[in-house]
Structure formats: C-alpha cells, structure tokens
Amino acid sequence: MRCLSAQGLRWLFAFSVTALLASFPGGGGRPPAAQAASAQLAFSPSPSSVAVGGNVAVNITVANVSNLGGYDVHVQFNPAIVNVTSLVDAGFVTGGGNIVVCNPATIDNSAGTATAACATISPFGTPSPGVSTVGPTALMQATFTGVATGTSSLTLTGTTLENPNGNPIAAKPGTGSITVTAAAVGGVTELIDGRALPPQANAAGASRTPYVPLLIAAGLLAAVAAAAGYSLRRRNSA
C-alpha cells in the first residue's frame, strides 16, 4: 500500500471534514460567505497644484481594509512636470501592534517612478492582527516639486497590500494629478508661452501718474517766465 505524503494527508483530512459537514441536514445548502470589497488606494488631495519651484505634499490613502500588515507602493508621474523629493510612511501600518520594518524609498526622477515598501516581521511566532480602517487613512506621504508648467497624472500601478503573514490583500489603486502653475519672479509672472505680464501698478503709483505732465508744464512755464524777466531787466538797464 502506497503511503500518502504530508500534503496528501492534509488534502484527505480536508476532504473528509467537508464531506462530513455536507452530510448534515442543510450542511450542503449554506450560501457562501459574502466576499469583502477590495481595499481602495487613492491620492489626497487630488487634483493638487503647485507653482514652479514649489513643493506640495500628497497623501497616498487606503480605505476599506482590514488586517493590513504591509505594502509595496509604486508611484508613477511625469518627470518633465514634477519630481518627487520624498516618499515616507505615514505611520498607519507602523503604528499597530506588530513590528513593521520599512525600507528607504527608491526615487528615480528620470524615469518618473518612486517606490517604497513595509512588511511585518514576526521573530517570536505568529504576528498579531494588522491595522484596519474603513474611511480613507494616510498610508504614505509623497512630496512633489514643480518642474515646469503643465499637468502630471499620478498612478499606483503595481502597488500591493499584504496582511501580517505576507499574504496579498485585494486592492483597487486610484489615480490623481498635479497641475504646475507659473511662478512669480521679481514682480513679473511668466506665462506658459514665454511672454511676461508687467507688474500691476499699485494704487499710490496710479494716483501720482496724472500729475507728472502738470509738473513738467509748470516747470517749463517757470523757466520761460524767468527768461522773460531777465530780458526785461537788461532792456531797462540799457
């Protein structure tokens, strides 16, 4: 008689238990348990805006998730419009009851990608349950710098979530965008096509402008009067 392997024994045991439960009245007619909805990943705020040369912080949020123990986040953006200066854990996963280790972010502003990951470490056996949330909660925070005017889309393609045991959690990644606006430099606002708007005159400067021609005219009249008086005095003295 051929011996069953350990995997075969586990399969046989599971099959026997299933058959036993199905033999009870109503045992085989129970409806399957409803499957939980997928976790939601999103950018917040989105859309965002920043001036050229300025910085803006955007959270990567997670919602409708339970027993979360780690993640592998992949952010994609247009490097001609924005760059990523930092991508850090927001403290949600690391603030739970397990030991969670995060690696430093890898940022490639030439390719337009930024990645970072955290995972639960269990040196003493089975880990505790992970963290859970229903409403959107910050998972990570990314800081973007405006490079040039325009709009960059933000995506999370390839991002995954996992429970404390390292098993995947179904997740639906969202999208976002950042619009970079022109920056005001030295009182001149640069337009997208390279032209410039002159700085707007303030109220005090505008109120003084009509008096300049009057002052010039008064000066000319005074000069003419002085010249006429000098000529008259010379004539009388002669």
TORTOR-846929 format. One line per 3 residues: number of its first residue (from 1); their letters; for each residue z, x, y of N, C-alpha, C. Coordinates in Angstrom, 3 decimals, always signed. Each point is the difference from the previous one (the first is absolute). Last residue first. Layout:
N
NUM) A) Z,X,Y,Z,X,Y,Z,X,Y  ... $
REM end
This chain:
238
238) ASN) -19.929,+19.591,+149.080,-1.147,+0.678,+0.616,-0.288,-0.608,+1.362  +3.366,-1.857,-2.727,+0.460,+1.291,+0.518,-1.138,+0.758,+0.657  -0.865,-4.121,-2.102,+0.812,-0.184,+1.199,+0.452,+1.327,+0.606 $
235) RRR) -2.410,+0.017,-4.063,-0.859,-0.463,+1.077,+0.796,-0.161,+1.288  +2.297,+1.119,-3.934,-0.812,+1.126,+0.454,-0.888,-0.415,+1.187  +2.516,-3.352,-2.173,+0.881,+0.882,+0.741,-0.787,+1.204,+0.523 $
232) LSY) -2.227,-3.050,-2.786,+0.304,-0.609,+1.289,+0.880,+0.912,+0.845  -1.003,+1.244,-4.464,-1.191,+0.110,+0.862,+0.278,-0.555,+1.389  +3.391,-0.467,-3.225,-0.158,+1.407,+0.366,-1.194,+0.176,+0.926 $
229) GAA) +0.771,-4.265,-1.833,+0.995,+0.327,+1.020,-0.112,+1.437,+0.439  -2.739,-1.465,-3.530,-0.411,-0.617,+1.260,+0.984,+0.327,+1.116  +1.037,+1.411,-4.376,-1.136,+0.755,+0.520,-0.458,-0.572,+1.351 $
226) AAV) +3.396,-2.253,-2.306,+0.500,+1.286,+0.478,-1.130,+0.817,+0.596  -1.093,-4.072,-2.037,+0.729,-0.220,+1.245,+0.518,+1.314,+0.576  -2.088,+0.093,-4.224,-0.982,-0.298,+1.054,+0.699,-0.185,+1.341 $
223) AAL) +2.716,+0.577,-3.771,-0.709,+1.247,+0.305,-1.004,-0.214,+1.124  +2.323,-3.726,-1.666,+0.906,+0.867,+0.752,-0.686,+1.296,+0.384  -2.312,-2.989,-2.751,+0.120,-0.529,+1.359,+0.918,+0.873,+0.848 $
220) LGA) -0.420,+1.056,-4.575,-1.237,+0.291,+0.720,+0.075,-0.494,+1.444  +3.597,-1.025,-2.860,-0.048,+1.434,+0.296,-1.245,+0.375,+0.779  +0.462,-4.406,-1.553,+0.934,+0.260,+1.104,-0.002,+1.469,+0.382 $
217) AIL) -2.541,-1.308,-3.763,-0.605,-0.485,+1.247,+0.911,+0.275,+1.190  +1.667,+1.024,-4.296,-1.092,+0.927,+0.354,-0.637,-0.417,+1.334  +3.288,-2.819,-1.798,+0.590,+1.255,+0.472,-1.073,+0.993,+0.426 $
214) LPV) -1.382,-4.028,-1.973,+0.555,-0.243,+1.323,+0.614,+1.260,+0.582  -1.637,+0.037,-4.489,-1.080,+0.003,+1.005,+0.529,-0.219,+1.409  +3.278,-0.202,-3.501,-0.591,+1.336,+0.154,-1.154,-0.005,+0.996 $
211) YPT) +2.563,-3.895,-1.575,+0.390,+0.624,+1.260,-0.648,+1.368,+0.201  -0.493,-2.823,-4.064,-0.717,-0.561,+1.163,+0.334,+0.694,+1.313  +2.276,+1.417,-4.194,-1.424,+0.314,+0.076,-0.682,-0.602,+1.221 $
208) RSA) +4.703,-0.562,-1.612,-0.270,+0.990,+1.046,-1.486,+0.202,+0.231  +1.712,-2.942,-3.396,+0.320,-0.561,+1.322,-0.286,+0.991,+1.116  -0.583,+1.225,-4.595,-1.012,-0.979,+0.406,+0.274,-0.535,+1.389 $
205) GAA) +3.096,+2.957,-1.943,-1.231,+0.704,+0.351,-1.063,-0.961,+0.478  +4.053,-1.808,-1.565,+0.224,+0.713,+1.259,-1.264,+0.710,+0.447  +0.039,-2.245,-4.200,-0.013,-0.934,+1.130,+0.161,+0.712,+1.328 $
202) NAQ) -2.278,+2.781,-3.955,+1.198,-0.816,+0.094,-0.035,-0.831,+1.282  -4.305,+1.684,-3.008,+0.803,+0.312,+1.181,+1.217,-0.900,+0.032  -2.512,+1.573,-4.568,+0.044,-1.105,+0.949,+0.919,+0.352,+1.161 $
199) PPL) -2.980,+3.507,-3.031,+1.339,-0.592,+0.102,+0.033,-1.052,+1.094  -4.613,+0.857,-2.576,+0.837,+0.651,+1.011,+1.374,-0.633,+0.025  -3.093,+0.301,-4.456,+0.344,-0.920,+1.069,+0.837,+0.734,+1.035 $
196) ARG) -3.883,+1.940,-3.576,+1.407,-0.070,+0.407,+0.169,-1.018,+1.096  -3.526,+1.434,-4.570,+0.170,-0.160,+1.438,+1.471,-0.096,+0.340  -1.633,+0.282,-4.535,+0.116,+1.276,+0.697,+0.120,-0.107,+1.493 $
193) DIL) -0.159,-3.562,-3.509,-1.307,+0.629,+0.145,+0.059,+1.274,+0.838  +3.948,-2.635,-0.818,-0.540,+0.387,-1.296,-1.323,+0.733,+0.154  +3.425,+0.395,+4.071,-0.593,-1.092,-0.739,-0.621,+0.524,-1.286 $
190) ETV) +4.280,+1.787,+3.244,-1.287,+0.313,-0.611,-0.498,-1.190,-0.794  +3.295,+0.455,+4.427,-0.066,-0.537,-1.350,-1.385,+0.238,-0.562  +3.275,+2.413,+3.926,-1.347,-0.446,-0.324,-0.011,-0.460,-1.439 $
187) GGV) +3.853,+2.005,+2.142,-0.369,-1.135,+0.842,-1.398,-0.513,-0.243  +1.958,+3.629,-2.576,-0.132,+0.372,+1.407,-0.458,-1.125,+0.886  -0.522,-1.364,-4.747,+0.309,+1.408,+0.265,-0.228,+0.283,+1.475 $
184) AAA) +0.417,-4.200,-4.019,-0.077,+0.269,+1.434,+0.455,+1.427,+0.256  -2.328,-2.059,-4.658,+1.240,+0.453,+0.629,-0.248,+0.268,+1.479  -2.372,-3.491,-3.926,-0.138,+1.159,+0.874,+1.337,+0.330,+0.639 $
181) TVT) +0.104,-2.387,-4.810,-0.517,-0.289,+1.331,-0.072,+1.278,+0.831  +0.128,-1.710,-5.485,+0.347,+1.070,+0.933,-0.685,-0.288,+1.329  +1.642,-2.999,-4.569,-0.988,+0.171,+1.064,+0.504,+1.049,+0.980 $
178) ISG) +0.914,-1.412,-5.470,+0.540,+0.553,+1.238,-1.153,+0.157,+0.976  +1.281,-2.976,-4.954,-0.896,+0.709,+0.911,+0.779,+0.498,+1.203  +0.396,-2.027,-5.658,+0.399,-0.054,+1.398,-1.006,+0.723,+0.867 $
175) TGP) +1.182,-2.315,-5.456,-0.742,+0.881,+0.896,+0.528,-0.170,+1.420  +2.200,-0.706,-5.379,-0.623,-0.597,+1.166,-0.749,+1.040,+0.824  +1.476,-0.510,-5.552,+0.016,+0.775,+1.249,-0.721,-0.719,+1.122 $
172) KAA) +2.760,-1.589,-4.558,-1.251,-0.261,+0.719,+0.030,+0.757,+1.318  +2.556,+0.508,-5.190,+0.088,-0.032,+1.466,-1.386,-0.224,+0.591  +3.324,+0.441,-4.901,-1.227,-0.524,+0.595,+0.174,-0.146,+1.504 $
169) IPN) +2.547,+3.660,-2.922,+0.249,-1.334,+0.525,-1.280,-0.475,+0.672  +1.245,+4.050,-4.036,-0.656,-0.526,+1.212,+0.429,-1.421,+0.329  +3.185,+3.808,-2.391,-1.046,-0.958,-0.375,-0.601,-0.639,+1.247 $
166) GNP) +3.786,+3.186,-0.272,-1.330,+0.559,+0.168,-1.128,-0.919,-0.405  +4.905,-0.755,+0.252,-0.404,+0.670,-1.236,-1.394,+0.605,+0.083  +1.989,-2.583,+3.618,+0.757,+1.236,-0.201,-0.358,+0.758,-1.283 $
163) NEL) -3.914,-2.938,+2.014,+1.417,-0.301,-0.143,+0.771,+1.294,-0.285  -4.695,-0.354,+2.976,+0.530,+0.104,-1.356,+1.480,-0.361,-0.013  -5.208,-0.071,+3.020,+1.451,-0.160,-0.024,+0.471,+0.108,-1.436 $
160) TTG) -4.681,+1.796,+3.028,+0.634,-0.652,-1.141,+1.514,-0.085,+0.207  -5.254,+1.039,+2.620,+1.461,-0.053,+0.094,+0.576,-0.778,-1.183  -4.765,+0.610,+1.046,+0.607,+0.968,-0.911,+1.514,+0.025,+0.047 $
157) TLT) -2.431,-1.811,+4.256,-0.671,+0.072,-1.294,+0.622,+1.097,-0.865  +0.940,-1.995,+4.599,+0.986,+0.518,-0.948,-0.586,+0.076,-1.405  -1.824,-0.039,+5.640,+0.014,-0.582,-1.340,+1.041,+0.696,-0.861 $
154) LSS) -2.100,-0.815,+5.454,+1.046,+0.616,-0.818,+0.008,-0.698,-1.355  -3.693,+0.810,+4.511,+0.605,-0.846,-1.026,+1.046,+0.810,-0.764  -1.678,+0.780,+5.192,+0.052,+0.537,-1.360,+0.630,-1.026,-0.926 $
151) TGT) -2.604,+0.226,+5.173,+0.913,-0.685,-0.920,-0.123,+0.602,-1.389  -0.796,+2.017,+5.389,-0.634,-0.706,-1.104,+1.054,-0.676,-0.852  -0.067,+4.600,+3.397,-0.053,-1.447,+0.154,-0.783,-0.639,-1.149 $
148) AVG) +2.623,+4.568,-0.914,-1.141,-0.418,+0.820,-0.020,-1.519,+0.050  +3.845,+2.286,-1.756,-0.909,+1.143,+0.154,-1.156,-0.339,+0.932  +5.450,-1.701,-1.176,-1.344,-0.379,+0.407,-0.859,+1.223,+0.277 $
145) TFT) +4.189,-0.432,-3.545,-0.351,+0.524,+1.310,-1.427,-0.409,+0.335  +4.259,-1.850,-3.560,-1.397,+0.305,+0.281,-0.141,+0.511,+1.430  +3.927,-0.768,-4.181,-0.220,+0.217,+1.430,-1.432,+0.467,+0.202 $
142) AQM) +2.962,-2.961,-4.005,-1.040,+0.974,+0.345,-0.116,+0.091,+1.509  +3.729,-1.776,-4.049,-0.437,-0.052,+1.398,-0.984,+1.139,+0.245  +2.003,-3.288,-4.466,-0.260,+1.300,+0.595,-0.351,-0.205,+1.471 $
139) LAT) +1.713,-3.653,-2.308,+0.037,+0.924,-1.141,-0.175,+1.434,+0.477  +1.690,-4.965,+2.296,-0.672,+1.293,+0.176,+0.217,+0.876,-1.220  -0.177,-5.382,-0.284,+0.974,+1.047,+0.280,-0.729,+1.337,+0.077 $
136) PGV) -0.893,-5.828,-0.331,-0.526,+1.353,+0.233,+1.097,+0.969,+0.425  +1.596,-4.151,-2.981,-0.731,+0.176,+1.254,-0.486,+1.432,+0.170  +2.391,-0.802,-3.891,-0.973,-1.087,+0.071,-0.855,+0.152,+1.257 $
133) TSV) +2.776,+3.769,-3.283,-0.126,-0.678,+1.294,-1.034,-1.101,-0.119  +3.113,+4.247,-2.935,-0.833,-1.200,+0.039,-0.040,-0.570,+1.409  +1.299,+4.842,-3.315,+0.197,-0.844,+1.177,-0.985,-1.161,-0.021 $
130) GPS) +1.633,+2.262,-4.696,-0.519,+0.469,+1.276,+0.266,-0.995,+1.118  +3.081,+0.872,-4.591,-1.123,-0.765,+0.549,-0.423,+0.541,+1.369  +2.223,+3.624,-3.061,+0.417,-1.320,+0.465,-1.219,-0.772,+0.492 $
127) PTG) -0.601,+3.842,-3.826,+0.301,-0.187,+1.425,+0.485,-1.405,+0.291  +0.607,+3.011,-4.616,-0.749,-1.122,+0.560,+0.356,-0.202,+1.470  +1.333,+4.756,-1.525,-0.374,-1.128,-0.840,-0.777,-1.058,+0.746 $
124) FPS) +1.640,+4.067,+2.037,+1.118,-0.442,-0.834,-0.340,-1.236,-0.824  -2.946,+2.227,+3.292,+0.519,+1.091,-0.842,+1.078,-0.448,-0.971  -4.088,-2.179,+2.962,+1.153,-0.482,-0.770,+0.536,+1.101,-0.909 $
121) ITA) -3.344,-1.213,+4.700,+0.388,+1.021,-0.975,+1.270,-0.478,-0.701  -4.355,-2.320,+3.052,+1.394,-0.032,-0.440,+0.228,+1.060,-1.079  -3.791,+0.290,+4.048,+0.235,-0.429,-1.378,+1.490,+0.041,-0.306 $
118) CAA) -4.296,+0.360,+4.178,+1.420,+0.033,-0.342,+0.155,-0.517,-1.423  -4.238,+2.035,+3.635,+0.506,-0.709,-1.168,+1.499,+0.167,-0.121  -4.941,+0.545,+3.389,+1.403,+0.339,-0.227,+0.505,-0.837,-1.165 $
115) TAT) -4.809,+1.369,+3.329,+0.626,-0.507,-1.215,+1.449,+0.458,-0.072  -4.837,-0.553,+3.290,+1.393,+0.419,+0.013,+0.678,-0.633,-1.206  -5.356,+0.954,+2.445,+0.892,-0.498,-1.038,+1.411,+0.543,+0.212 $
112) GAS) -4.577,+1.066,+2.142,+0.519,-1.306,+0.371,+0.878,-0.617,-1.070  -2.378,+4.452,+0.410,-0.515,-1.016,-0.922,+0.458,-1.399,+0.373  +1.460,+3.602,+2.613,-1.449,+0.203,-0.085,-0.637,-1.075,-0.879 $
109) NDI) +4.729,+0.388,+0.623,-0.646,-0.643,+1.142,-1.487,+0.309,+0.084  +4.075,-0.112,-3.744,-1.293,+0.664,+0.183,-0.749,-0.740,+1.108  +5.277,+0.479,-2.425,-0.837,-0.592,+1.049,-1.265,+0.835,+0.158 $
106) TAP) +4.530,-1.034,-3.382,-1.192,+0.839,+0.085,-0.968,-0.679,+0.957  +5.712,-0.300,-0.664,-1.326,-0.597,+0.127,-1.080,+1.067,+0.054  +4.719,+0.712,-2.655,-0.552,+0.026,+1.369,-1.414,-0.565,+0.020 $
103) NCV) +3.324,-1.866,-3.755,-0.664,+1.259,+0.309,-0.515,-0.022,+1.435  +4.369,-2.566,-2.470,-1.291,-0.151,+0.671,-0.601,+1.372,+0.266  +3.981,-2.683,-3.341,-0.482,+1.244,+0.589,-1.387,-0.230,+0.575 $
100) VIN) +4.709,-2.917,-1.604,-1.438,-0.057,+0.247,-0.414,+1.265,+0.743  +4.287,-2.412,-2.957,-0.427,+1.256,+0.624,-1.515,-0.044,+0.116  +2.889,-4.646,+0.049,-0.507,+1.069,-0.849,-0.261,+1.275,+0.795 $
97) GGG) +1.429,-4.412,+1.757,+1.062,+0.600,-0.797,-0.440,+1.117,-0.910  -2.524,-1.218,+4.805,+0.537,-0.780,-1.106,+1.065,+0.762,-0.779  -2.896,+1.489,+3.813,+1.301,-0.564,+0.349,+0.618,-0.838,-1.098 $
94) TVF) -4.436,+2.086,-0.027,+1.037,+1.034,-0.134,+1.385,-0.530,+0.324  -3.800,-2.832,+0.499,+0.139,+0.385,-1.406,+1.140,+0.995,-0.184  -0.824,-1.323,+4.457,+0.218,-1.191,-0.820,+0.248,+0.380,-1.462 $
91) GAD) -1.107,+2.984,+3.874,+1.380,-0.147,-0.445,+0.268,-1.205,-0.873  -4.207,+2.006,+2.007,+0.749,-0.794,+0.971,+1.430,-0.270,-0.447  -3.728,+4.245,-0.845,+0.664,-1.124,-0.640,+0.867,-0.718,+1.029 $
88) VLS) -4.325,+2.762,+1.726,+1.342,+0.207,-0.539,+0.537,-1.283,-0.631  -4.259,+2.854,+2.578,+0.072,-1.113,-0.942,+1.300,+0.174,-0.768  -2.903,+2.117,+4.753,+1.111,-0.037,-0.952,-0.105,-1.242,-0.867 $
85) TVN) -3.471,+1.311,+3.049,+0.890,+1.134,+0.263,+1.202,+0.007,-0.933  -5.403,-1.946,+0.141,+1.364,-0.277,-0.434,+0.840,+1.245,+0.248  -4.622,-1.871,+2.706,+0.557,+0.946,-0.964,+1.409,-0.451,-0.369 $
82) VIA) -4.836,-2.513,+2.158,+1.436,+0.273,-0.019,+0.308,+1.103,-0.999  -4.567,-0.953,+1.123,+0.660,-0.903,+0.943,+1.491,+0.308,+0.102  -2.947,+2.260,-3.007,-0.663,+0.170,+1.294,+0.663,-0.850,+1.074 $
79) PNF) +1.313,-0.142,-4.660,+0.534,+1.161,+0.725,-0.692,+0.275,+1.323  +1.018,-4.544,-2.958,-1.164,+0.687,+0.560,+0.486,+1.190,+0.826  +2.656,-2.026,-4.451,-0.270,-0.312,+1.399,-1.235,+0.762,+0.453 $
76) QVH) +3.758,-1.313,-4.478,-1.319,+0.482,+0.392,-0.312,-0.496,+1.406  +4.432,+0.794,-3.718,-0.490,-0.582,+1.257,-1.347,+0.638,+0.330  +3.512,-0.658,-4.424,-1.207,+0.687,+0.453,-0.528,-0.727,+1.234 $
73) VDY) +4.810,+0.375,-3.370,-0.739,-0.600,+1.109,-1.177,+0.892,+0.397  +3.648,-1.143,-4.085,-0.980,+1.060,+0.270,-0.964,-0.572,+1.036  +5.423,-1.150,-1.994,-1.338,-0.355,+0.473,-0.852,+1.252,+0.123 $
70) GGL) +5.149,-2.419,-2.101,-0.808,+1.101,+0.515,-1.362,-0.486,+0.448  +3.551,-2.851,-1.736,+0.656,+1.295,-0.143,-0.793,+1.165,+0.528  +0.874,-5.854,-0.143,-0.864,+1.087,+0.461,+0.756,+1.327,-0.063 $
67) NSV) +0.946,-4.988,-1.148,+0.208,+1.148,-0.884,-0.938,+1.165,+0.353  -1.797,-4.257,+2.171,+1.330,+0.130,-0.593,+0.019,+1.208,-0.925  -3.052,-2.596,+4.391,+0.107,+0.992,-1.070,+1.440,+0.030,-0.509 $
64) NAV) -2.469,-2.229,+3.985,-0.071,-0.695,-1.279,+0.035,+0.987,-1.173  -1.307,+2.534,+4.290,+0.629,-1.320,-0.065,-0.158,-0.559,-1.407  -0.550,+4.800,+3.448,-0.137,-0.600,-1.325,+0.760,-1.323,+0.019 $
61) TIN) -2.411,+3.767,+3.873,+1.029,-0.910,-0.483,-0.301,-0.487,-1.412  -0.957,+4.062,+3.845,-0.633,-0.519,-1.211,+1.071,-0.838,-0.688  -0.445,+1.405,+5.471,+0.711,-0.115,-1.273,-0.938,-0.453,-1.112 $
58) VAV) -0.784,+2.840,+4.779,-0.417,-1.172,-0.758,+0.743,+0.005,-1.329  -0.069,+2.491,+5.314,+0.598,-0.086,-1.330,-0.416,-1.317,-0.651  -2.314,+3.391,+3.958,+0.461,-1.341,-0.326,+0.526,+0.014,-1.432 $
55) NGG) -1.713,+3.521,+4.512,+0.457,-0.226,-1.367,+0.439,-1.442,-0.171  -3.756,+2.860,+3.512,+1.307,-0.627,-0.206,+0.309,-0.182,-1.471  -4.197,+1.713,+1.824,+1.062,+0.972,+0.181,+1.390,-0.554,-0.203 $
52) VAV) -3.557,-3.507,+1.138,-0.422,+1.335,-0.442,+1.105,+1.003,+0.329  +1.726,-4.918,-0.641,-0.918,+0.695,+0.893,-0.385,+1.344,-0.598  +1.326,-4.617,-2.768,+0.571,+1.230,+0.530,-1.044,+0.634,+0.917 $
49) SSP) +1.279,-4.754,-3.415,-0.807,+0.680,+1.011,+0.752,+1.203,+0.522  -0.383,-3.841,-4.568,+0.788,+0.801,+0.930,-0.934,+0.630,+1.025  -0.182,-4.728,-3.494,-0.507,+1.286,+0.496,+0.962,+0.677,+0.965 $
46) SPS) +2.671,-0.991,-2.696,-1.441,+0.142,-0.171,-0.673,-1.269,+0.538  +5.204,+2.980,-0.352,-0.862,-1.115,+0.411,-1.467,+0.301,-0.276  +1.590,+0.894,-3.569,+0.663,-0.762,+1.065,+0.451,+0.951,+1.117 $
43) FAL) -3.049,-0.685,-5.097,+0.288,+0.839,+1.162,+0.631,-0.878,+1.078  +0.177,-0.758,-5.634,-0.677,-0.286,+1.273,+0.356,+1.065,+1.023  +0.513,-2.140,-5.570,+0.087,+1.184,+0.860,-0.800,-0.269,+1.263 $
40) QAS) +2.414,-3.051,-4.285,-0.954,+0.094,+1.101,+0.280,+1.254,+0.820  +0.775,-1.922,-5.471,+0.604,+0.504,+1.230,-1.094,+0.171,+1.056  -0.708,-3.651,-3.881,-0.077,+1.425,+0.281,+0.741,+0.341,+1.289 $
37) AAQ) +1.545,-4.185,-3.075,-1.108,+0.378,+0.870,+0.050,+1.490,+0.300  +1.971,-2.075,-4.632,+0.356,+0.228,+1.404,-1.229,+0.413,+0.803  -0.097,-3.166,-4.417,-0.134,+1.397,+0.397,+0.288,+0.141,+1.491 $
34) AAP) +1.935,-3.747,-3.653,-0.924,+0.203,+1.118,+0.008,+1.470,+0.423  +1.022,-1.554,-5.091,+0.673,+0.138,+1.288,-1.020,+0.295,+1.095  -1.465,-2.820,-4.370,+0.313,+1.371,+0.407,+0.650,+0.020,+1.370 $
31) PRG) +0.593,-4.246,-3.281,-1.000,+0.575,+0.915,+0.397,+1.418,+0.392  +1.191,-2.423,-4.736,+0.559,+0.297,+1.307,-1.051,+0.610,+0.911  -0.228,-1.444,-4.799,-0.655,-0.760,+1.042,+0.537,+0.276,+1.379 $
28) GGG) +1.470,+1.725,-4.394,-1.332,+0.504,+0.279,-0.676,-0.713,+1.137  +4.425,-1.128,-1.451,-0.018,+1.431,+0.293,-1.365,+0.502,+0.354  +1.552,-4.516,-1.385,-0.290,+0.257,+1.410,-0.108,+1.463,+0.325 $
25) PFS) +2.461,-0.766,-4.360,-0.669,-1.119,+0.701,-0.175,+0.325,+1.475  +0.068,+4.108,-3.359,+0.954,-0.988,+0.492,-0.740,-1.107,+0.722  -2.261,+3.872,-1.640,+0.275,-0.967,-1.052,+0.989,-1.061,+0.429 $
22) ALL) -1.316,+3.804,+2.706,-1.038,-1.030,-0.011,+0.272,-1.071,-1.040  +2.790,+3.826,+0.318,+0.190,-0.868,+1.155,-1.006,-1.140,+0.005  -0.452,+3.268,-3.357,+1.232,-0.759,-0.186,+0.239,-0.967,+1.149 $
19) ATV) -3.631,+3.006,+0.233,-0.264,-1.058,-0.977,+1.233,-0.859,-0.219  +0.437,+3.752,+2.781,-0.888,-0.988,+0.627,-0.265,-1.167,-0.943  +2.440,+3.667,-1.640,+0.795,-0.751,+0.969,-0.841,-1.094,+0.644 $
16) SFA) -2.204,+2.972,-2.888,+0.918,-0.865,-0.743,+0.829,-0.860,+0.938  -2.895,+3.276,+1.826,-0.766,-1.106,-0.583,+0.914,-0.983,-0.721  +1.884,+3.960,+1.742,-0.387,-0.904,+1.081,-0.758,-1.201,-0.533 $
13) FLW) +1.100,+3.372,-3.058,+1.211,-0.683,+0.460,-0.332,-1.009,+1.091  -3.449,+2.789,-1.561,+0.369,-0.970,-1.012,+1.229,-0.794,+0.410  -1.386,+3.568,+2.744,-0.968,-1.101,+0.066,+0.361,-1.102,-0.983 $
10) RLG) +2.541,+3.931,-0.034,+0.269,-0.758,+1.219,-0.946,-1.184,+0.123  -0.699,+2.968,-3.561,+1.220,-0.766,-0.203,+0.329,-0.843,+1.225  -3.594,+2.975,+0.257,-0.311,-1.131,-0.861,+1.203,-0.869,-0.263 $
7) QAS) +0.510,+4.014,+2.420,-0.728,-0.977,+0.815,-0.345,-1.239,-0.819  +2.030,+3.571,-2.207,+0.951,-0.627,+0.908,-0.678,-1.044,+0.863  -2.390,+0.763,-4.604,+0.481,+0.889,+1.047,+0.995,-0.732,+0.878 $
4) LCR) -0.827,-1.173,-5.262,-0.427,-0.312,+1.358,+0.553,+1.039,+0.963  -1.263,+0.655,-5.393,+1.066,-0.200,+0.973,-0.600,-0.289,+1.370  -2.051,-1.033,-5.089,-0.137,+0.824,+1.197,+1.094,-0.345,+0.989 $
1) M) -0.081,-0.203,-5.539,+0.000,-0.853,+1.197,+0.000,+0.880,+1.236 $
REM end
